[in-house]
Amino acid sequence: MSFFHIVVVAAIVAAIGAVGWFVMPKGKNQTLLRTAVLLTLTCCYLMWAITYLAQLHPLIKPRRSDLRAEY
């Protein structure tokens, strides 16, 4: 199920990036603004995906500290 969420959110971010690409106002800073929007979307998506996957599949199994040693 995790792959489905990653792909769906990636599609949403790609759609937002495409909309941002085409609605950017014309001007001398158009390239800079497009680059900033796409880089922001990419970084936010990567941060979300890494955090989501790290919580879904942790590398270290959590241990409860309130249990006695024999359990």
C-alpha positions in Angstrom: 0.0 0.0 0.0 2.9 2.4 0.5 3.9 2.3 -3.1 0.4 3.5 -4.1 0.6 6.5 -1.8 4.0 7.5 -3.1 2.9 7.3 -6.7 -0.4 9.2 -6.1 1.4 12.0 -4.2 4.1 12.1 -7.0 1.3 12.5 -9.6 -0.3 15.3 -7.6 3.0 17.1 -7.2 3.7 16.7 -10.9 0.3 18.1 -11.8 0.9 21.1 -9.5 4.3 21.6 -11.1 2.8 21.5 -14.6 0.2 24.0 -13.6 2.9 26.2 -12.1 4.9 26.0 -15.3 2.1 27.2 -17.5 0.6 29.9 -15.4 3.9 31.6 -14.6 3.7 35.2 -15.7 5.9 36.3 -18.6 8.8 38.5 -17.8 12.5 38.6 -17.5 12.5 36.4 -14.3 10.2 33.7 -15.7 13.0 31.1 -15.8 14.0 31.9 -12.3 10.5 31.7 -11.0 9.8 28.4 -12.8 13.0 26.9 -11.4 12.1 28.0 -7.9 8.6 26.6 -8.0 9.8 23.2 -9.4 12.7 22.9 -7.0 10.4 23.8 -4.1 7.9 21.2 -5.1 10.6 18.6 -5.6 12.2 19.2 -2.3 8.9 19.2 -0.4 7.9 15.9 -2.1 11.3 14.2 -1.4 11.1 15.3 2.3 7.6 13.9 2.6 8.4 10.7 0.8 11.6 10.0 2.9 9.8 10.7 6.2 6.8 8.6 5.2 8.9 5.6 4.1 11.2 5.9 7.2 8.2 5.7 9.5 6.6 2.9 7.4 9.7 0.7 7.4 12.0 1.7 10.3 15.5 0.4 10.3 15.6 -0.1 14.1 12.8 -2.0 15.8 11.4 0.2 18.7 11.7 -1.3 22.2 9.4 -0.5 25.1 11.3 0.6 28.2 8.5 0.0 30.7 8.7 -3.8 30.6 10.6 -5.9 33.1 13.8 -7.7 31.9 12.3 -11.2 31.9 9.7 -10.2 29.4 
